[in-house]
Amino acid sequence: MTTAEKGPAAPPDGPRVLVAGAGPVGLTTAFELARRGVPVRLVDAADGPAATSRAMATHARSLEVYDQQGVLADMMPRGRVVQRFTMHLNGRRLAVLGPDYSRVPTRFPMTLMVDQAATEDVLRQAVAKHGVEIEWGVRLEGFEQDEDGVTVELGGPAGTERARFDWLVGCDGGHSTVRRLLGLPLIGDSTETWLIADAEVDVDLPQNSIHWIKVGSGTVMAVPFPQEGKWRLLDTADTSYGGDPQDVAERFAGKLRRGLGRPVTVHRPSWVSVFTIQQRMVPAMRGGRCLLAGDAAHVHSPASGQGLNTGLQDAYNLAWKLALVVQGLAASALLDSYSAERVPVGRALLGSTRRATRLVQLRNSVAGAALPLVFALVRNLAPLRGRIERKIIGTMSALSLDYADSPLTVPDRRPDGAAGPRSGSRIGQVAAERADGPGWSALLDELRDLRPSLVVAAGHGGAAGAAATAREEHGAWLSVRIVGGDGPGGLPDPDGALRADLGLPPGGWLLVRPDGYLCARGGPLAPADLAEALDVLRGIRPAAREV
């Protein structure tokens, strides 16, 4: 193994990483580091946890992440499953769109509506179990970095403190101090302003659906809370707020009555906000020994509920890499892949959320007049409806995202259409009914391991020997499993269904990253091929690509 770069400057018995910001992104980062044995300190400038919930929608890929983290069982009871998008115009229901996950199979074909406050509560309990105590009221005021670490200045109830860390991760939101001090611009613009209110609503609407209601020149959206009868209401046109929540309630009630054509009572909102939509991102998410995640790196319209989900996946992408670097198992160049992989995601989301915002607002009067005809076609033409539903799900769920062009991905040389996931894509592409089989159950359990996984198909003597050598040399940080094997590391697959789904011939192999994406595949397993793939995975050398 190539030796990692020079050792840390931080005290060896103290925290190695400072995470600034204890929202969902900072909590996820701290949790992933702590459960990998990396000492971490977590601070937040706020006096305590937020009582209101800005984000609500948790999409399918995030639910897969929660499952891998082991917190899904605590998260699911806190939310409401939503699988419909219903459109209304002048008292008429235009269309009901359902999810189509046929091209992006998952065990969680849904959006879970869960309050951000509840999400943070689950994650706070998770980090506490790993000994991480959140330091509330502690603000990052400045930092200096060199080639060995970061010296920070923290202000808090006890005064000013200077401390030394190997790495600093800024999860400190849209007004990020870390981003500002790094001098990274937040590129983009501010576009529209929406009015948001959380309220109890007396209305005959199913709460397993998000409702889009066209009213006059604007639209109103009603997004269900987990609590029965509570909704988040968004007005895209009338955004004035004079400070009277009851006035807001009456305005929403009037618009909902006109758009739905039925009685509606909106009770006094528990929270009202005028929200200016930002569409901005940074050009890089790493500056030396400082990294950015979540809203500190990119902010988006709330139209498709991407903010929390994207930030969670930033943290999940970053933490395993940072842990390997801190533990001396990888070169610090591995962290360059974080920016290389996640900046394009932020860039793509600027486009998709901008389009979603325009569709939600739909201020074009001609387009509004044509809605009944358009959605009559959608209702009656199943192929058209299916294409729309697949497009929405593929973009919103993040299941179609891959890292095929990443420096950590060894290109897939197989012909197009070959069975099994391609290099760079997520490995857990399986629907719930198939996931119950013995092979898939075992593999999904393997994905909960904190280490990268080398998965080798039984039936080839040379490959079995190479797998045994890999276990002996790298077993402390690499999980080695033999699909269909009976010996050490055997992963059951009695009917061969898993090997067929993965496209694994005898001796075929997969190298899976800790976040569940496929780094490399090949077969039969040979020591030289594995050595190259392991070096790529640890950032020691980039994947070779055709010129």
RODO-2510 file (C-alpha; in nm, 4 decimals, decimal comma):
residues 547
     n   res          X          Y          Z
     1     m     0,0000     0,0000     0,0000
     2     t     0,1258     0,3471    -0,0835
     3     t     0,1889     0,5493     0,2323
     4     a    -0,0590     0,8305     0,2899
     5     e     0,0642     1,1881     0,3267
     6     k     0,2348     1,3320     0,6328
     7     g     0,0637     1,2763     0,9655
     8     p    -0,1753     1,5144     1,1412
     9     a    -0,0809     1,8271     1,3276
    10     a    -0,3820     1,8076     1,5601
    11     p    -0,3309     1,6460     1,9021
    12     p    -0,3467     1,2671     1,8457
    13     d    -0,5834     1,2154     2,1391
    14     g    -0,8225     1,4974     2,0453
    15     p    -1,0783     1,5610     1,7707
    16     r    -0,9302     1,5312     1,4245
    17     v    -1,2158     1,6979     1,2351
    18     l    -1,4232     2,0048     1,3180
    19     v    -1,7745     2,0062     1,1711
    20     a    -1,9333     2,3532     1,1710
    21     g    -2,3112     2,3318     1,1663
    22     a    -2,5405     2,0816     1,3386
    23     g    -2,8254     2,0685     1,0891
    24     p    -2,8999     1,7493     0,8948
    25     v    -2,5818     1,7786     0,6853
    26     g    -2,3476     1,8449     0,9760
    27     l    -2,5113     1,5724     1,1837
    28     t    -2,4737     1,3216     0,8985
    29     t    -2,1085     1,4162     0,8492
    30     a    -2,0324     1,3850     1,2201
    31     f    -2,2232     1,0564     1,2479
    32     e    -2,0452     0,8962     0,9536
    33     l    -1,7048     1,0032     1,0818
    34     a    -1,7723     0,9020     1,4423
    35     r    -1,9006     0,5560     1,3584
    36     r    -1,5823     0,5005     1,1601
    37     g    -1,3776     0,5847     1,4668
    38     v    -1,2712     0,9364     1,3668
    39     p    -1,2751     1,1782     1,6660
    40     v    -1,4945     1,4712     1,5673
    41     r    -1,6100     1,7965     1,7244
    42     l    -1,9501     1,9382     1,6233
    43     v    -2,0386     2,3037     1,6857
    44     d    -2,3321     2,5241     1,5925
    45     a    -2,3815     2,8985     1,6330
    46     a    -2,7504     2,8596     1,7259
    47     d    -2,8589     2,8383     2,0880
    48     g    -3,0215     2,5011     2,0312
    49     p    -3,2115     2,2831     1,7827
    50     a    -3,4507     2,4556     1,5435
    51     a    -3,8177     2,4249     1,6332
    52     t    -3,9483     2,4877     1,2803
    53     s    -3,8958     2,2695     0,9741
    54     r    -3,7784     2,4180     0,6470
    55     a    -3,7237     2,0864     0,4659
    56     m    -3,9793     1,8057     0,4598
    57     a    -3,9381     1,5775     0,1588
    58     t    -3,7036     1,2807     0,1924
    59     h    -3,6645     1,0997    -0,1388
    60     a    -3,5815     0,7386    -0,2238
    61     r    -3,2020     0,7616    -0,2439
    62     s    -3,1920     0,9316     0,0963
    63     l    -3,4030     0,6496     0,2401
    64     e    -3,1478     0,4024     0,1022
    65     v    -2,8769     0,6022     0,2795
    66     y    -3,0703     0,5941     0,6067
    67     d    -3,0997     0,2168     0,5673
    68     q    -2,7242     0,1806     0,5181
    69     q    -2,6653     0,4029     0,8211
    70     g    -2,8988     0,2001     1,0402
    71     v    -3,1365     0,4881     1,1246
    72     l    -3,4222     0,4102     0,8843
    73     a    -3,6266     0,2258     1,1463
    74     d    -3,6206     0,5385     1,3637
    75     m    -3,6983     0,7720     1,0719
    76     m    -3,9915     0,5970     0,9030
    77     p    -4,2409     0,6233     1,1933
    78     r    -4,1783     0,9987     1,2064
    79     g    -4,2953     1,0562     0,8485
    80     r    -4,5825     1,0138     0,6043
    81     v    -4,5472     0,8163     0,2807
    82     v    -4,6425     1,0166    -0,0298
    83     q    -4,6699     0,8545    -0,3729
    84     r    -4,8971     1,0891    -0,5675
    85     f    -4,8901     1,4339    -0,7266
    86     t    -5,2415     1,5704    -0,7894
    87     m    -5,3179     1,8714    -1,0102
    88     h    -5,6309     2,0882    -0,9732
    89     l    -5,7800     2,3749    -1,1750
    90     n    -6,0968     2,5735    -1,0996
    91     g    -6,2529     2,3025    -0,8873
    92     r    -6,1577     2,0243    -1,1262
    93     r    -5,9018     1,7514    -1,0712
    94     l    -5,6866     1,7487    -1,3836
    95     a    -5,4599     1,4519    -1,3225
    96     v    -5,3023     1,2285    -1,0611
    97     l    -4,9431     1,1306    -1,1341
    98     g    -4,7984     0,8313    -0,9557
    99     p    -4,4394     0,7149    -0,9174
   100     d    -4,2770     0,5023    -1,1861
   101     y    -3,9557     0,3491    -1,0529
   102     s    -3,9338     0,0824    -1,3233
   103     r    -3,6110     0,2288    -1,4687
   104     v    -3,4592     0,3058    -1,1261
   105     p    -3,5647     0,0164    -0,9003
   106     t    -3,5502     0,0745    -0,5268
   107     r    -3,6860    -0,0800    -0,2091
   108     f    -3,8302     0,2603    -0,1188
   109     p    -4,0525     0,3776    -0,4077
   110     m    -4,1839     0,6809    -0,2215
   111     t    -4,1218     1,0236    -0,0784
   112     l    -4,1298     1,0357     0,2999
   113     m    -4,2679     1,3606     0,4342
   114     v    -4,0848     1,4084     0,7620
   115     d    -4,0263     1,7359     0,9451
   116     q    -3,6671     1,8552     0,9364
   117     a    -3,6905     1,8950     1,3130
   118     a    -3,7757     1,5247     1,3412
   119     t    -3,4958     1,4289     1,1005
   120     e    -3,2471     1,6236     1,3092
   121     d    -3,3777     1,4636     1,6292
   122     v    -3,3146     1,1133     1,4926
   123     l    -2,9650     1,2103     1,3771
   124     r    -2,8829     1,3827     1,7079
   125     q    -2,9664     1,0620     1,8905
   126     a    -2,7468     0,8694     1,6469
   127     v    -2,4405     1,0919     1,6980
   128     a    -2,4931     1,0914     2,0741
   129     k    -2,4657     0,7106     2,0746
   130     h    -2,1170     0,7554     1,9290
   131     g    -2,0130     1,0032     2,1958
   132     v    -2,0485     1,3234     1,9930
   133     e    -2,1893     1,6121     2,1956
   134     i    -2,3213     1,9108     2,0028
   135     e    -2,1761     2,2402     2,1286
   136     w    -2,4590     2,4916     2,0865
   137     g    -2,3883     2,8634     2,0856
   138     v    -2,0343     2,8106     1,9553
   139     r    -1,9584     3,0090     1,6411
   140     l    -1,6727     2,9617     1,3973
   141     e    -1,5236     3,3115     1,3732
   142     g    -1,2132     3,2476     1,1680
   143     f    -0,9499     2,9980     1,0635
   144     e    -0,6051     2,9645     0,9130
   145     q    -0,4845     2,6555     0,7347
   146     d    -0,1489     2,5154     0,6316
   147     e    -0,0359     2,1889     0,4760
   148     d    -0,0727     2,0044     0,8087
   149     g    -0,4064     2,1265     0,9428
   150     v    -0,6474     2,4057     1,0303
   151     t    -0,6292     2,6435     1,3269
   152     v    -0,9724     2,7809     1,4092
   153     e    -1,1064     3,0575     1,6285
   154     l    -1,4301     2,9731     1,8060
   155     g    -1,6514     3,2116     2,0000
   156     g    -1,8944     3,0823     2,2581
   157     p    -2,0379     3,1208     2,6073
   158     a    -1,6939     3,0667     2,7611
   159     g    -1,5257     3,3269     2,5403
   160     t    -1,2856     3,2894     2,2504
   161     e    -1,0935     2,9672     2,1907
   162     r    -0,8236     2,8681     1,9439
   163     a    -0,8083     2,5013     1,8473
   164     r    -0,6243     2,2845     1,5974
   165     f    -0,7755     2,0190     1,3692
   166     d    -0,6650     1,8132     1,0737
   167     w    -0,9721     1,9075     0,8713
   168     l    -1,2641     2,1508     0,8783
   169     v    -1,6023     2,0703     0,7207
   170     g    -1,8378     2,3632     0,6664
   171     c    -2,1998     2,2536     0,6974
   172     d    -2,2996     2,6015     0,8101
   173     g    -2,5730     2,6824     0,5600
   174     g    -2,6381     2,9388     0,2915
   175     h    -2,4523     3,2143     0,4803
   176     s    -2,1533     2,9870     0,5408
   177     t    -1,8596     3,1401     0,7257
   178     v    -1,6334     2,8643     0,5936
   179     r    -1,7264     2,9404     0,2325
   180     r    -1,6822     3,3148     0,2828
   181     l    -1,3392     3,2807     0,4433
   182     l    -1,2283     3,0412     0,1695
   183     g    -1,3208     3,3120    -0,0802
   184     l    -1,5419     3,0772    -0,2822
   185     p    -1,8153     3,2613    -0,4748
   186     l    -2,1747     3,1436    -0,4607
   187     i    -2,2593     3,1704    -0,8293
   188     g    -2,6170     3,2120    -0,9492
   189     d    -2,9131     3,4359    -0,8817
   190     s    -3,2162     3,5065    -0,6690
   191     t    -3,5346     3,4627    -0,8695
   192     e    -3,8826     3,4377    -0,7241
   193     t    -4,0353     3,4916    -0,3810
   194     w    -4,2897     3,2507    -0,2335
   195     l    -4,5094     3,2716     0,0741
   196     i    -4,4996     2,9637     0,2979
   197     a    -4,7293     2,8772     0,5871
   198     d    -4,7622     2,5660     0,8036
   199     a    -5,1179     2,5229     0,9281
   200     e    -5,3978     2,2874     1,0223
   201     v    -5,6412     2,2757     0,7297
   202     d    -5,9962     2,1419     0,7249
   203     v    -6,0277     2,0084     0,3689
   204     d    -6,1293     1,6899     0,1953
   205     l    -5,7950     1,6048     0,0332
   206     p    -5,5971     1,2815     0,0578
   207     q    -5,2725     1,3295     0,2499
   208     n    -5,0852     1,0651     0,0505
   209     s    -5,0407     1,3216    -0,2266
   210     i    -4,8854     1,6609    -0,2905
   211     h    -5,1498     1,8912    -0,4400
   212     w    -5,0824     2,1546    -0,7083
   213     i    -5,3711     2,4007    -0,7400
   214     k    -5,3956     2,6541    -1,0218
   215     v    -5,5643     2,9736    -0,9013
   216     g    -5,5880     3,2754    -1,1288
   217     s    -5,2437     3,3857    -1,2466
   218     g    -5,0625     3,1901    -0,9781
   219     t    -5,0568     2,8553    -0,8064
   220     v    -5,0836     2,7208    -0,4554
   221     m    -4,9234     2,3999    -0,3372
   222     a    -5,0385     2,1907    -0,0427
   223     v    -4,7779     1,9507     0,0955
   224     p    -4,8879     1,7083     0,3687
   225     f    -4,7177     1,6966     0,7060
   226     p    -4,6892     1,3674     0,8931
   227     q    -4,9490     1,5003     1,1395
   228     e    -5,3071     1,4388     1,0378
   229     g    -5,4729     1,7498     0,8969
   230     k    -5,1560     1,9626     0,8876
   231     w    -5,0252     2,1027     0,5603
   232     r    -4,7471     2,3196     0,4278
   233     l    -4,9034     2,5793     0,1969
   234     l    -4,7040     2,7668    -0,0679
   235     d    -4,8269     3,0652    -0,2686
   236     t    -4,6211     3,1493    -0,5764
   237     a    -4,7955     3,4785    -0,6613
   238     d    -4,9356     3,6686    -0,3599
   239     t    -4,6289     3,6805    -0,1335
   240     s    -4,6912     3,9892     0,0793
   241     y    -4,6885     3,9366     0,4552
   242     g    -4,7732     4,2120     0,6980
   243     g    -4,7034     4,0092     1,0089
   244     d    -5,0596     3,8833     1,0743
   245     p    -5,0714     3,4991     1,0492
   246     q    -5,4521     3,5021     1,0531
   247     d    -5,4607     3,7194     0,7411
   248     v    -5,2345     3,4653     0,5701
   249     a    -5,4704     3,1845     0,6764
   250     e    -5,7727     3,3611     0,5274
   251     r    -5,5926     3,4356     0,2000
   252     f    -5,4869     3,0739     0,1607
   253     a    -5,8374     2,9526     0,2467
   254     g    -5,9929     3,1716    -0,0228
   255     k    -5,7526     3,0526    -0,2893
   256     l    -5,7947     2,6887    -0,1943
   257     r    -6,1737     2,7156    -0,2113
   258     r    -6,1556     2,8617    -0,5610
   259     g    -5,8952     2,6166    -0,6870
   260     l    -6,0488     2,3038    -0,5333
   261     g    -6,4168     2,3944    -0,5577
   262     r    -6,4924     2,2721    -0,2050
   263     p    -6,5138     2,4087     0,1517
   264     v    -6,1776     2,4859     0,3118
   265     t    -6,0833     2,6286     0,6510
   266     v    -5,7221     2,7216     0,7210
   267     h    -5,6432     2,7651     1,0877
   268     r    -5,3931     3,0150     1,2253
   269     p    -5,0490     2,9073     1,0942
   270     s    -4,7818     2,7908     1,3342
   271     w    -4,5144     2,9331     1,1039
   272     v    -4,5149     3,1850     0,8190
   273     s    -4,2201     3,2811     0,6029
   274     v    -4,1545     3,4795     0,2878
   275     f    -3,8960     3,2713     0,1036
   276     t    -3,6718     3,4130    -0,1689
   277     i    -3,5695     3,1371    -0,4060
   278     q    -3,1938     3,1140    -0,4471
   279     q    -3,0311     2,9201    -0,7294
   280     r    -2,6606     2,9301    -0,6495
   281     m    -2,3581     2,7016    -0,6213
   282     v    -1,9832     2,7113    -0,5597
   283     p    -1,7332     2,6114    -0,8310
   284     a    -1,5427     2,3864    -0,5873
   285     m    -1,6265     2,2121    -0,2595
   286     r    -1,2708     2,1759    -0,1308
   287     g    -1,0185     2,4426    -0,0419
   288     g    -0,7073     2,2784     0,1013
   289     r    -0,8035     2,1176     0,4320
   290     c    -1,1479     2,2752     0,4325
   291     l    -1,4551     2,1230     0,2688
   292     l    -1,8129     2,2393     0,2148
   293     a    -2,1368     2,0408     0,2176
   294     g    -2,5078     2,1113     0,1817
   295     d    -2,6398     2,4671     0,1584
   296     a    -2,2898     2,6003     0,2228
   297     a    -2,2065     2,4755    -0,1288
   298     h    -2,5350     2,4992    -0,3196
   299     v    -2,8836     2,6362    -0,2608
   300     h    -3,1890     2,5543    -0,4710
   301     s    -3,5560     2,6284    -0,5132
   302     p    -3,7795     2,4243    -0,2810
   303     a    -3,9956     2,3246    -0,5796
   304     s    -3,8749     1,9636    -0,5901
   305     g    -3,7602     1,9253    -0,2308
   306     q    -3,3911     1,8693    -0,3101
   307     g    -3,2042     2,0757    -0,0503
   308     l    -3,1889     1,8393     0,2452
   309     n    -3,1528     1,5334     0,0237
   310     t    -2,8617     1,6750    -0,1743
   311     g    -2,6858     1,7879     0,1422
   312     l    -2,7320     1,4478     0,3042
   313     q    -2,5767     1,2813     0,0007
   314     d    -2,2902     1,5328     0,0018
   315     a    -2,2117     1,4294     0,3572
   316     y    -2,2444     1,0597     0,2807
   317     n    -2,0121     1,0953    -0,0175
   318     l    -1,7536     1,2924     0,1803
   319     a    -1,7355     1,1198     0,5173
   320     w    -1,6059     0,7772     0,4113
   321     k    -1,3336     0,9418     0,2052
   322     l    -1,2308     1,1758     0,4847
   323     a    -1,2242     0,8853     0,7318
   324     l    -0,9870     0,6832     0,5100
   325     v    -0,7571     0,9849     0,4759
   326     v    -0,7562     1,0617     0,8499
   327     q    -0,6809     0,6961     0,9274
   328     g    -0,3870     0,6926     0,6863
   329     l    -0,5496     0,4405     0,4520
   330     a    -0,5826     0,6766     0,1561
   331     a    -0,4033     0,9674    -0,0057
   332     s    -0,5476     1,3141     0,0592
   333     a    -0,6009     1,3322    -0,3194
   334     l    -0,9012     1,1073    -0,2553
   335     l    -1,0799     1,4179    -0,1288
   336     d    -1,0430     1,5846    -0,4687
   337     s    -1,2969     1,3314    -0,5937
   338     y    -1,5554     1,4783    -0,3564
   339     s    -1,5636     1,8064    -0,5443
   340     a    -1,5291     1,6283    -0,8804
   341     e    -1,8368     1,4158    -0,8044
   342     r    -2,0627     1,6563    -0,6189
   343     v    -2,0127     1,9910    -0,7987
   344     p    -2,1736     1,8495    -1,1193
   345     v    -2,4680     1,7306    -0,9068
   346     g    -2,5194     2,0828    -0,7761
   347     r    -2,4896     2,2231    -1,1276
   348     a    -2,7463     1,9793    -1,2667
   349     l    -2,9845     2,0584    -0,9817
   350     l    -2,9718     2,4287    -1,0620
   351     g    -3,1219     2,3442    -1,3997
   352     s    -3,3765     2,0877    -1,2846
   353     t    -3,5020     2,2922    -0,9885
   354     r    -3,5272     2,6019    -1,2064
   355     r    -3,7487     2,4071    -1,4485
   356     a    -3,9511     2,2681    -1,1575
   357     t    -4,0007     2,6202    -1,0223
   358     r    -4,1349     2,7413    -1,3570
   359     l    -4,3727     2,4459    -1,3777
   360     v    -4,4983     2,4998    -1,0235
   361     q    -4,5613     2,8691    -1,0880
   362     l    -4,7033     2,8317    -1,4409
   363     r    -4,7702     3,2019    -1,4884
   364     n    -4,8182     3,1745    -1,8642
   365     s    -5,1897     3,2321    -1,9219
   366     v    -5,1919     3,0486    -2,2553
   367     a    -5,0328     2,7429    -2,0987
   368     g    -5,2797     2,7613    -1,8120
   369     a    -5,5758     2,7646    -2,0518
   370     a    -5,4405     2,4566    -2,2288
   371     l    -5,4035     2,2529    -1,9093
   372     p    -5,7340     2,0609    -1,9371
   373     l    -5,6476     1,9412    -2,2878
   374     v    -5,2885     1,8559    -2,1973
   375     f    -5,3832     1,6498    -1,8963
   376     a    -5,6688     1,4796    -2,0766
   377     l    -5,3966     1,3421    -2,3043
   378     v    -5,1811     1,2492    -2,0041
   379     r    -5,4707     1,0628    -1,8409
   380     n    -5,5649     0,8719    -2,1538
   381     l    -5,2235     0,7927    -2,3034
   382     a    -5,0465     0,5534    -2,0696
   383     p    -4,7089     0,5668    -2,2525
   384     l    -4,7040     0,9479    -2,2284
   385     r    -4,8006     0,9388    -1,8622
   386     g    -4,5320     0,6777    -1,7964
   387     r    -4,2617     0,8890    -1,9619
   388     i    -4,3579     1,1905    -1,7523
   389     e    -4,3665     0,9890    -1,4311
   390     r    -4,0299     0,8251    -1,5022
   391     k    -3,8729     1,1620    -1,5814
   392     i    -3,9994     1,3135    -1,2581
   393     i    -3,8870     1,0177    -1,0475
   394     g    -3,5459     0,9858    -1,2108
   395     t    -3,4641     1,3504    -1,1392
   396     m    -3,6323     1,3971    -0,8021
   397     s    -3,5342     1,0698    -0,6337
   398     a    -3,1579     1,0915    -0,7153
   399     l    -3,1710     0,7203    -0,8040
   400     s    -3,0487     0,7807    -1,1574
   401     l    -2,7422     0,9724    -1,0396
   402     d    -2,4115     0,7996    -1,1107
   403     y    -2,0395     0,8701    -1,0917
   404     a    -1,9387     0,7118    -1,4219
   405     d    -1,6984     0,9981    -1,4982
   406     s    -1,5462     1,0118    -1,1499
   407     p    -1,1698     0,9681    -1,0984
   408     l    -1,2738     0,6900    -0,8576
   409     t    -1,4547     0,4885    -1,1263
   410     v    -1,2745     0,2320    -1,3388
   411     p    -1,4584     0,2514    -1,6737
   412     d    -1,6935    -0,0351    -1,7541
   413     r    -1,5607    -0,2014    -2,0702
   414     r    -1,8581    -0,4323    -2,1180
   415     p    -2,0955    -0,3792    -2,4106
   416     d    -2,4022    -0,1638    -2,3591
   417     g    -2,6943    -0,3629    -2,2247
   418     a    -2,4788    -0,6109    -2,0305
   419     a    -2,6473    -0,7441    -1,7196
   420     g    -2,5851    -0,5826    -1,3822
   421     p    -2,5018    -0,2311    -1,2661
   422     r    -2,2385    -0,0411    -1,4589
   423     s    -1,9315     0,1115    -1,2976
   424     g    -2,0196     0,4359    -1,1224
   425     s    -2,3838     0,3466    -1,0542
   426     r    -2,5453     0,2491    -0,7257
   427     i    -2,5276    -0,1201    -0,6500
   428     g    -2,8637    -0,1562    -0,4725
   429     q    -3,0825    -0,1428    -0,7828
   430     v    -3,3539    -0,3788    -0,6667
   431     a    -3,7271    -0,3520    -0,6003
   432     a    -3,8716    -0,4461    -0,2626
   433     e    -4,0264    -0,7762    -0,3725
   434     r    -3,6977    -0,9053    -0,5145
   435     a    -3,4925    -0,7708    -0,2247
   436     d    -3,6471    -1,0342     0,0044
   437     g    -3,4562    -1,3148    -0,1709
   438     p    -3,1643    -1,4679     0,0230
   439     g    -2,8944    -1,3319    -0,2070
   440     w    -3,0176    -0,9750    -0,2157
   441     s    -3,0937    -0,9746     0,1577
   442     a    -2,7345    -1,0744     0,2254
   443     l    -2,5920    -0,8133    -0,0125
   444     l    -2,8067    -0,5329     0,1301
   445     d    -2,6881    -0,6279     0,4761
   446     e    -2,3307    -0,6158     0,3429
   447     l    -2,3905    -0,2575     0,2260
   448     r    -2,4421    -0,1613     0,5916
   449     d    -2,0765    -0,2486     0,6564
   450     l    -1,8630     0,0626     0,7009
   451     r    -1,5903    -0,0651     0,4704
   452     p    -1,5623    -0,0915     0,0930
   453     s    -1,6742    -0,4348    -0,0274
   454     l    -1,5068    -0,6727    -0,2691
   455     v    -1,7788    -0,9079    -0,3954
   456     v    -1,6555    -1,2132    -0,5889
   457     a    -1,8681    -1,4850    -0,7531
   458     a    -1,7825    -1,8418    -0,6528
   459     g    -1,6865    -2,1053    -0,9079
   460     h    -1,3381    -2,0026    -1,0197
   461     g    -1,0338    -2,1319    -0,8297
   462     g    -0,7954    -1,8530    -0,9277
   463     a    -1,0437    -1,5849    -0,8275
   464     a    -1,1069    -1,7568    -0,4943
   465     g    -0,7349    -1,7509    -0,4251
   466     a    -0,7081    -1,3821    -0,5148
   467     a    -1,0037    -1,3061    -0,2860
   468     a    -0,8384    -1,4946     0,0007
   469     t    -0,5196    -1,2947    -0,0502
   470     a    -0,7167    -0,9688    -0,0535
   471     r    -0,8839    -1,0643     0,2747
   472     e    -0,5488    -1,1444     0,4325
   473     e    -0,3806    -0,8227     0,3144
   474     h    -0,6651    -0,5712     0,3397
   475     g    -0,9289    -0,7262     0,5664
   476     a    -0,8953    -0,4572     0,8330
   477     w    -1,0473    -0,1970     0,5998
   478     l    -1,1906    -0,4043     0,3103
   479     s    -1,4796    -0,6519     0,3370
   480     v    -1,4312    -0,9534     0,1070
   481     r    -1,7387    -1,1644     0,0266
   482     i    -1,7785    -1,4733    -0,1961
   483     v    -2,1246    -1,4889    -0,3549
   484     g    -2,2430    -1,8480    -0,3439
   485     g    -1,9412    -1,9551    -0,1361
   486     d    -1,9556    -2,1666     0,1783
   487     g    -1,6240    -2,0756     0,3384
   488     p    -1,5032    -1,7592     0,5123
   489     g    -1,6839    -1,4538     0,3833
   490     g    -1,9484    -1,6594     0,2054
   491     l    -2,2516    -1,4624     0,0890
   492     p    -2,5524    -1,6905     0,0264
   493     d    -2,7151    -1,7017    -0,3153
   494     p    -2,8753    -2,0489    -0,3348
   495     d    -3,0832    -1,9820    -0,6461
   496     g    -2,8206    -1,7727    -0,8294
   497     a    -3,0626    -1,4781    -0,8573
   498     l    -2,8167    -1,2279    -0,7121
   499     r    -2,5344    -1,3295    -0,9449
   500     a    -2,7714    -1,3063    -1,2419
   501     d    -2,8932    -0,9591    -1,1399
   502     l    -2,5386    -0,8370    -1,0828
   503     g    -2,4131    -0,9884    -1,4087
   504     l    -2,1461    -1,1939    -1,2304
   505     p    -2,0031    -1,5002    -1,4081
   506     p    -1,7899    -1,7473    -1,2061
   507     g    -1,4974    -1,5486    -1,0667
   508     g    -1,6514    -1,2148    -1,1648
   509     w    -1,6046    -0,9378    -0,9115
   510     l    -1,7315    -0,5989    -0,7978
   511     l    -1,5543    -0,3367    -0,5863
   512     v    -1,8218    -0,1370    -0,4053
   513     r    -1,7595     0,1938    -0,2315
   514     p    -1,8841     0,2440     0,1266
   515     d    -2,1591     0,4729    -0,0055
   516     g    -2,2968     0,1918    -0,2232
   517     y    -2,1661     0,3031    -0,5639
   518     l    -1,9668     0,0691    -0,7873
   519     c    -1,5993     0,1586    -0,8233
   520     a    -1,4977    -0,1242    -1,0583
   521     r    -1,6020    -0,4611    -1,1945
   522     g    -1,4352    -0,7373    -1,3903
   523     g    -1,3631    -1,1028    -1,3968
   524     p    -1,2182    -1,3414    -1,3266
   525     l    -1,0491    -1,1662    -1,0346
   526     a    -0,6754    -1,1213    -1,0853
   527     p    -0,4330    -0,9641    -0,8329
   528     a    -0,3122    -0,6947    -1,0754
   529     d    -0,6668    -0,5814    -1,1599
   530     l    -0,7614    -0,5705    -0,7934
   531     a    -0,4483    -0,3751    -0,6989
   532     e    -0,5316    -0,1132    -0,9611
   533     a    -0,8930    -0,0855    -0,8465
   534     l    -0,7953    -0,0519    -0,4792
   535     d    -0,5486     0,2243    -0,5677
   536     v    -0,8213     0,4047    -0,7611
   537     l    -1,0650     0,3673    -0,4705
   538     r    -0,8146     0,5248    -0,2282
   539     g    -0,7169     0,8137    -0,4533
   540     i    -0,3628     0,6836    -0,4993
   541     r    -0,4027     0,6924    -0,8763
   542     p    -0,6894     0,8021    -1,1021
   543     a    -0,8794     0,5541    -1,3118
   544     a    -0,7222     0,5034    -1,6550
   545     r    -0,9472     0,6253    -1,9340
   546     e    -0,9407     0,5942    -2,3094
   547     v    -0,8132     0,9017    -2,4888
***
